[in-house]
Amino acid sequence: MTKEPIASVQGKDTLRMQTAPQSVMPTLTFGSLDSRFIERKLFPSLYQMVPNDVHEYTGMIHLLRHFKWTWIGLLTVDRFSGERFLQGFLPLLSLNGICVAFIAKIRPWAYPDGISKYLKNEFDKISAAMASKANVFLVYGPVVMDILIHYFNTVQLSVGKVWLVTSHWDFKSTSEKLCDMQPFQGAISLSVHTNEPLGFRTFLQSVNPSETKENCFIQDFWETTFNCSLKISNVGDETKNGCTGEEKLESLPIHIFEMSMTGSSYSVYNAAHTVAHALHAMHASGSKHRSWVARGNLQNLQPWKLHPFLRSTSFNNSAGETIQFDKNGELIVGFDVTNWATFPNQSFLRVKVGRLNLWAPPGKELTIQDESILWHRQFNQAVPISVCNDNCHPGYSRKKKEGKPFCCYDCIPCPEWKFSNQTDMDACTECPEDQYPNLYRDQCIPKVISYLAYQEPLGITLALSAIAFALITMLVIITFMKHQNTPIVKANNRSLTYMLLISLLLCFLCSLLFVGQPQWIICLLRQTSFGIIFSLALSSMLAKTITVVLAFMAAKPGSGMRKWMGKKLANSIVLSCSCIQVGICTLWLNTSPPYPAMDMHTLIGKIIVECKEGSTSMFYCVLGYMGFLAIVSFTVAFLARKLPDSFNEAKHITFSMLVFCSVWLCFVPAYLSTKGKYTVAVEIFSILTSSAGLLICIFFPKCYIIVFRPALNKRAQLKSRKD
């Protein structure tokens, strides 16, 4: 077995040795292994008792991702090994969304005559690194840690940083004369996995140099460590007292001697047992070498014949762990995640807080007890944050800063129709159609169904207004029917008067179709009934106006207009004008009828339940035809307004049609500019206002005379006024 890592052997000589035939002696390494030596075809006789560099790089990535550290600093030795580390590690950082704030390359110790200049240069590099916003520093190489310790003990600076240390260095490797180790409080390192074999601690507690005189190593260690002498004669060594035999290894500080088994010792332990089990397997196989193994005469055993047994070795050691190699000759073992606690008395403690097993299923490689980790005091036991800038909270998305690494970004609010419910989202996403973002854009909430309902103030106000006007219209009808034989009712065609009143009554009532949740049949009736009823009302007014004109013209001597007088002409006008609108509505219903629909995008946070026109052009044809009738009625009434007649309605019709046209001219822009239930409210308001204008302007003067001035409602009064 080799005590030094195989990676320390020169690559060229090693390549020549390992590419020889399988007669090469099996080599087991228990130190850190250079990843260049993992190619099984080139190094078939190499057996690795520890993970190689590639696995350690991957392990560091798992740690960084676990704690969500994306902005880190790298301190590495300024030598070939450091460059090789950067070449292997930097691509992994980029692939996992981690950026490097800086790379500080520390040169090894210089010669004594240049130590001052050397230290100043390296200390300047470290000081610049300490000023970085990054809170996590990954350190590669024992030389770098030694310089860092010297730096902190020189400048007496204690800053809150998280030190990630690779397995190439151990705190115990530092000199006994340590100064202040407080800056490294809470450091985390990956170390080769270890476990304590059965009886190991008991063995250490029972070690006595007087009982192991044949072991020179223990004798020398004991004298050096406890500063005593085991020799009977202490001539020439007056400074040392004799060892009492009461010295205990467990009383030594941890940086001098550790009672638990380290990763390197555990690897040596497993290596020895692996060879022993391979020899045992060879003996049990019934081969011709059984006698050699049984007699302990292994010098004549050709080493290369041990390879098949080493490759297939699988056993449980005394610590209860399975020891076996994978197809690349690597021991299936991971790393321990170690947290270092330092104390003011220059002592420190190693605490195992997790395990990294890269052979575990994806997502389960790292198991770590976050609550067991002791961080630097400046972090107040909160998990440190190391990012280029503050995280983008839910409701925001990231926008890359120009000229900066991809980990540096600005946080921009999500648009009003999008949301983000996680930290550091690259882009905001749209909510489902039936939901919308809340005020903070960090979650979606259900949209509210919106339509003009009877339960809301606007809906009930419009509905009550329609009913009130309908009742008033009914009252006018009753009044006219009660006084139907009076001159003011009989004037200007009584049948047309009743027809106009009934159509106005229906106009008020049809506005109720626009209140409430739209249904299929309601959508079919809304606009078509509105168009036909209003056309009937306008046709009646046009017929009344034409009747007034014809009556005046027929009153002239020798006029031939008398033959046109009568109900036939009036009824023909009403019927023909109304039938045209009926034809337009019928065509509309047969081609592209209105239908109920849900508009989820017009208003944020609302689902508008509405009646779509189906064909917008047909809807405007209905409105256009109504406008045409209104303009014709207004024109005729305007021309006939000054005709001499006591009960001439042309004046009232002129004013009523002026109100009607003004209302519907304002309706078009208002209808197009409103959304949702307010669009419906605008149409209802226009229906009620225009109908009320007709009712008030035409019939209230007559009702006033009938109810309050009955003296004027007599034929004699009519004749006297004509005269």
MORA-V941894 format. One record per backbone hydrogen bond with DSSP energy under -1.0 kcal/mol. CO is the residue of the C=O (numbers start at 0). NH is the residue of the N-H. Records with the same first field share a line. If there is no record, write none. Layout:
BEGIN
CO=NH ; NH
END
This chain:
BEGIN
4=7
5=8
9=13
10=14
11=15
12=16
13=17
14=18
20=23
26=46
27=1
28=48
32=52
33=36
34=37
38=42
42=45
44=26
46=28
47=330
51=55
52=56
53=57
54=58
55=59
56=60
57=61
58=62
59=63
60=64
61=65
62=66
63=68
69=98
71=100
72=137
73=103
74=139
75=105
76=78
78=82
79=83
80=84
81=85
82=86
83=87
84=88
85=89
88=92
89=93
90=94
91=95
92=97
93=96
98=71
101=73
103=75
105=77
110=113
111=114
113=117
114=118
115=119
116=120
117=121
118=122
119=123
120=124
121=125
122=126
123=127
124=128
125=129
126=130
128=131
134=161
135=72
136=163
137=74
138=165
140=144
141=145
142=146
143=147
144=148
145=149
146=150
147=151
148=152
150=154
151=155
158=160
161=136
162=187
163=138
164=189
165=168
169=172
170=173
175=177
180=183
181=184
183=186
186=339
187=164
188=337
190=335
196=199
198=202
199=203
200=204
201=205
207=210
211=214
213=215
214=218
215=219
216=220
217=221
218=222
219=223
220=224
221=225
222=227
228=242
233=236
236=239
240=228
247=250
248=251
252=255 ; 256
261=265
262=266
263=267
264=268
265=269
266=270
267=271
268=272
269=273
270=274
271=275
272=276
273=277
274=278
275=279
276=280
277=281
278=282
279=283
286=289
288=292
289=293
290=294
291=296
295=297
297=300
301=304
302=305
303=306
305=309
306=310
307=311
309=312
314=322
316=319
320=316
322=314
323=331
325=328
328=47
329=325
330=332
333=192
334=355
335=190
336=352 ; 353
337=188
338=350
339=185
340=348
342=345
346=342
348=340
350=338
352=368
353=336
354=366
355=334
356=359
360=363
364=356
366=354
367=369
368=371
369=372
375=378
376=379
378=381
385=69 ; 70
391=423
392=395
394=413
396=411
398=409
400=403
404=407
407=400
409=398
411=396
414=417
418=428
424=397
428=418
431=434
433=446
435=444
437=440
440=419
442=437
444=435
447=606
449=608
450=452
451=515
455=459
456=460
457=461
458=462
459=463
460=464
461=465
462=466
463=467
464=468
465=469
466=470
467=471
468=472
469=473
470=474
471=475
472=476
473=477
474=478
475=479
476=480
477=481
478=482
480=483
482=485
485=489
486=490
492=496
493=497
494=498
495=499
496=500
497=501
498=502
499=503
500=504
501=505
502=506
503=507
504=508
505=509
508=511
509=512
510=513
511=514
518=522
519=523
520=524
521=525
524=528
525=529
526=530
527=531
528=532
529=533
530=534
531=535
532=536
533=537
534=538
535=539
536=540
537=541
538=542
539=543
540=544
541=545
542=546
543=547
544=548
545=549
546=550
547=551
548=552
549=553
550=554
552=555
555=558
560=563
561=564
566=570
567=571
568=572
569=573
570=574
571=575
572=576
573=577
574=578
575=579
576=580
577=581
578=582
579=583
580=584
581=585
582=586
583=587
584=588
585=589
586=590
587=591
594=611
596=609
598=607
602=605
604=447
606=449
607=598
609=596
611=594
612=614
614=618
615=619
616=620
617=621
618=622
619=623
620=624
621=625
622=626
623=627
624=628
625=629
626=630
627=631
628=632
629=633
630=634
631=635
632=636
633=637
634=638
635=639
639=642
644=647
648=652
649=653
650=654
651=655
652=656
653=657
654=658
655=659
656=660
657=661
658=662
659=663
660=664
661=665
662=666
663=667
665=669
666=670
667=671
668=672
669=673
674=677
675=678
676=680
677=681
678=682
679=683
680=684
681=685
682=686
683=687
684=688
685=689
686=690
687=691
688=692
689=693
690=694
691=695
692=696
693=697
694=698
698=702
699=703
700=704
701=705
702=706
703=707 ; 708
708=711
711=713
713=717
714=718
715=719
716=720
717=721
718=722
END
